[in-house]
């Protein structure tokens, strides 16, 4: 795991790095009946560090468009409007226990 990635859970599974498909892949993470894939969790953790989509994409080796698609999917999973700000996504994830802080 890279030094720039925050550690929010005991195990970080980075194996879902390629071939992301919404709602599939890796072991993921579950909280209160909500499931995030490994890739969604990675994007969420980096967004929690106030990284923008372009920076997240560079960090993870994926396009900015893919990052935005993943963020939109995370918001849907968390029950937020897709137009919600990233900060609202991060705050909802914190309340559900996906990330600390």
Backbone bond lengths (Angstrom), bond angles and torsions (degrees), N, CA, C in turn:
res aa  C-N    CA-C-N  psi(-1)  N-CA   C-N-CA  omega(-1)  CA-C   N-CA-C  phi
1 X - - - 1.443 - - 1.513 108.17 -
2 X 1.332 117.91 138.89 1.453 122.33 -179.81 1.511 111.74 -69.87
3 X 1.312 115.92 153.03 1.453 121.30 -177.95 1.526 112.05 -66.89
4 X 1.329 118.25 -23.85 1.447 121.32 -177.55 1.520 113.48 -81.54
5 X 1.333 118.31 -11.98 1.456 120.81 -179.40 1.517 109.50 -84.66
6 X 1.336 117.39 131.35 1.461 119.60 178.44 1.518 110.57 -71.87
7 X 1.311 116.15 152.02 1.456 120.54 177.72 1.520 106.65 -105.53
8 X 1.323 116.80 110.26 1.451 121.94 -178.13 1.516 112.95 -115.34
9 X 1.312 117.71 -6.11 1.456 120.64 178.27 1.515 108.27 -144.40
10 X 1.303 116.47 166.76 1.453 120.07 -174.05 1.524 112.54 -65.62
11 X 1.322 117.57 -37.28 1.455 120.48 -178.89 1.516 109.60 -122.83
12 X 1.300 116.40 130.80 1.450 122.66 174.44 1.512 107.27 -109.12
13 X 1.312 118.23 116.13 1.455 121.86 177.94 1.515 108.64 -102.89
14 X 1.312 116.27 107.50 1.462 121.44 -175.94 1.526 111.37 -95.72
15 X 1.324 118.13 11.62 1.459 121.14 -173.52 1.520 113.61 -70.40
16 X 1.326 119.33 -16.25 1.462 121.32 -178.30 1.511 112.98 -85.67
17 X 1.336 117.84 23.42 1.459 121.49 -171.94 1.524 113.89 -62.94
18 X 1.303 119.52 -30.89 1.466 121.73 -177.50 1.510 110.32 -117.99
19 X 1.305 117.39 151.12 1.451 122.28 174.53 1.509 114.45 72.62
20 X 1.316 118.16 34.69 1.460 121.60 179.00 1.521 110.81 -62.30
21 X 1.306 115.33 133.55 1.456 122.02 170.90 1.508 106.50 -131.92
22 X 1.313 117.14 132.91 1.449 121.00 -176.41 1.518 111.05 -52.80
23 X 1.344 114.83 130.67 1.450 120.98 176.28 1.515 115.21 79.43
24 X 1.343 118.75 6.35 1.455 120.69 -178.31 1.521 110.07 -135.04
25 X 1.330 115.40 164.68 1.455 121.04 169.31 1.505 114.54 100.56
26 X 1.322 115.77 139.89 1.448 122.95 171.76 1.523 113.76 62.32
27 X 1.321 114.34 -174.04 1.447 119.90 -179.17 1.514 111.87 -82.24
28 X 1.312 116.55 -32.13 1.450 120.76 177.48 1.512 112.96 70.69
29 X 1.325 114.58 -166.58 1.448 121.74 -177.69 1.516 108.32 -147.41
30 X 1.324 116.07 137.49 1.459 121.44 -178.48 1.523 110.45 -120.70
31 X 1.335 115.30 138.85 1.454 122.67 173.40 1.520 107.08 -146.11
32 X 1.318 116.49 129.20 1.466 122.27 175.50 1.525 112.51 47.93
33 X 1.329 116.76 43.02 1.449 121.66 177.31 1.514 115.02 77.55
34 X 1.324 117.66 7.12 1.466 122.58 179.44 1.521 107.98 -108.29
35 X 1.327 117.18 130.81 1.464 122.05 -178.65 1.526 110.71 -111.74
36 X 1.321 116.15 130.79 1.466 122.83 170.83 1.518 108.10 -115.31
37 X 1.325 116.42 138.07 1.462 119.80 174.36 1.518 109.07 -71.65
38 X 1.316 116.23 169.13 1.469 120.38 176.75 1.521 110.88 -57.23
39 X 1.322 116.59 -44.92 1.464 120.51 -178.40 1.525 111.10 -64.85
40 X 1.321 117.63 -41.62 1.461 120.70 177.62 1.522 110.00 -61.81
41 X 1.324 116.11 -41.35 1.458 120.27 179.25 1.532 111.18 -64.44
42 X 1.332 117.14 -40.91 1.465 120.96 177.57 1.523 110.68 -60.07
43 X 1.323 116.71 -47.71 1.464 120.96 179.91 1.523 110.14 -62.37
44 X 1.307 117.17 -43.38 1.457 121.57 178.92 1.527 111.40 -59.59
45 X 1.325 117.37 -45.88 1.472 121.34 179.92 1.523 111.53 -61.49
46 X 1.325 116.97 -41.54 1.463 120.10 179.64 1.528 111.05 -71.77
47 X 1.321 117.47 -35.81 1.466 120.74 175.88 1.531 109.92 -64.42
48 X 1.323 116.63 -33.87 1.463 121.08 177.86 1.523 111.76 -65.72
49 X 1.319 116.58 -21.25 1.469 121.46 176.69 1.524 110.93 -90.24
50 X 1.345 116.93 14.83 1.470 124.02 179.43 1.527 113.21 64.41
51 X 1.320 117.05 28.05 1.460 120.23 174.96 1.521 108.88 -82.55
52 X 1.318 115.78 140.82 1.452 120.95 176.07 1.524 110.86 -80.77
53 X 1.326 115.33 169.93 1.471 120.82 -177.03 1.523 112.45 -59.75
54 X 1.312 117.51 -40.16 1.469 120.66 -179.77 1.521 110.81 -63.84
55 X 1.333 116.83 -44.43 1.467 121.81 -179.69 1.525 110.98 -66.63
56 X 1.323 116.49 -41.85 1.465 120.56 177.43 1.519 109.82 -60.43
57 X 1.333 116.15 -44.53 1.466 120.38 179.12 1.517 112.27 -58.62
58 X 1.326 116.10 -44.48 1.468 119.91 178.69 1.520 111.06 -64.20
59 X 1.328 116.31 -41.59 1.475 121.05 -179.34 1.530 111.07 -61.68
60 X 1.338 115.85 -39.89 1.467 120.48 -175.13 1.521 113.55 -97.30
61 X 1.321 117.42 -5.29 1.458 120.78 179.05 1.526 113.52 73.94
62 X 1.338 116.22 32.39 1.459 121.30 177.39 1.525 109.02 -128.17
63 X 1.316 116.98 166.54 1.461 120.39 -177.71 1.525 111.43 -74.90
64 X 1.335 114.71 157.05 1.454 121.05 176.61 1.538 109.89 -62.03
65 X 1.318 117.06 -36.49 1.462 121.43 178.68 1.527 110.37 -61.56
66 X 1.328 116.71 -42.48 1.466 120.49 178.52 1.527 110.33 -64.58
67 X 1.338 117.21 -41.16 1.466 120.61 178.40 1.529 109.81 -59.59
68 X 1.326 116.61 -45.66 1.465 120.10 179.66 1.524 111.49 -62.66
69 X 1.328 116.73 -38.06 1.471 120.89 177.37 1.534 109.98 -64.37
70 X 1.323 116.30 -42.48 1.469 120.46 179.32 1.530 110.03 -64.40
71 X 1.341 117.23 -43.98 1.470 120.61 178.15 1.530 110.62 -59.62
72 X 1.319 116.62 -43.66 1.459 120.79 179.37 1.537 110.15 -60.40
73 X 1.336 115.88 -41.70 1.463 120.06 179.50 1.525 111.07 -67.23
74 X 1.325 118.00 -40.20 1.471 121.53 177.20 1.530 109.33 -59.23
75 X 1.318 116.26 -45.12 1.468 119.97 179.92 1.526 110.85 -60.01
76 X 1.322 117.04 -41.90 1.468 120.79 177.75 1.524 110.43 -62.13
77 X 1.337 116.16 -44.69 1.464 121.21 -179.99 1.529 110.60 -60.57
78 X 1.338 116.36 -39.65 1.459 121.36 -177.65 1.527 112.50 -82.47
79 X 1.329 117.19 1.30 1.458 120.98 176.96 1.515 114.12 79.12
80 X 1.323 116.68 24.73 1.459 121.18 178.85 1.513 110.30 -102.88
81 X 1.306 116.03 154.52 1.455 121.83 173.07 1.522 108.14 -63.95
82 X 1.322 117.40 140.73 1.468 119.98 -177.54 1.524 112.15 -63.90
83 X 1.333 117.34 -17.96 1.466 120.74 177.17 1.527 112.62 -86.47
84 X 1.326 116.80 -2.18 1.459 120.74 179.26 1.516 110.49 -60.10
85 X 1.300 115.36 150.90 1.456 121.05 177.29 1.526 110.12 -70.27
86 X 1.320 115.38 154.73 1.462 120.72 177.14 1.523 110.55 -59.08
87 X 1.324 117.31 -34.44 1.469 120.40 179.87 1.522 110.85 -61.26
88 X 1.327 117.23 -38.53 1.467 120.44 177.73 1.521 110.17 -65.10
89 X 1.336 117.00 -38.21 1.460 121.98 177.95 1.526 109.79 -61.74
90 X 1.318 116.25 -46.97 1.467 121.56 -178.10 1.531 109.98 -64.78
91 X 1.330 117.28 -43.60 1.464 120.13 -179.66 1.523 111.57 -63.84
92 X 1.318 117.52 -41.42 1.469 121.08 177.74 1.526 110.17 -62.61
93 X 1.338 116.91 -42.84 1.462 121.22 178.84 1.529 111.30 -63.37
94 X 1.329 117.14 -36.88 1.468 120.28 176.98 1.525 110.68 -65.22
95 X 1.333 116.77 -44.29 1.460 120.02 -179.89 1.533 111.45 -62.77
96 X 1.313 116.69 -32.35 1.473 120.85 179.48 1.525 112.52 -82.39
97 X 1.337 117.43 -10.07 1.455 121.15 176.94 1.520 115.27 90.06
98 X 1.351 116.92 13.22 1.464 118.89 177.15 1.529 111.03 -71.62
99 X 1.326 117.01 -35.36 1.455 121.39 179.88 1.524 109.03 -134.77
100 X 1.315 115.73 157.49 1.447 121.81 -179.50 1.515 110.27 -94.09
101 X 1.293 116.09 163.46 1.446 118.45 172.36 1.445 111.80 129.23
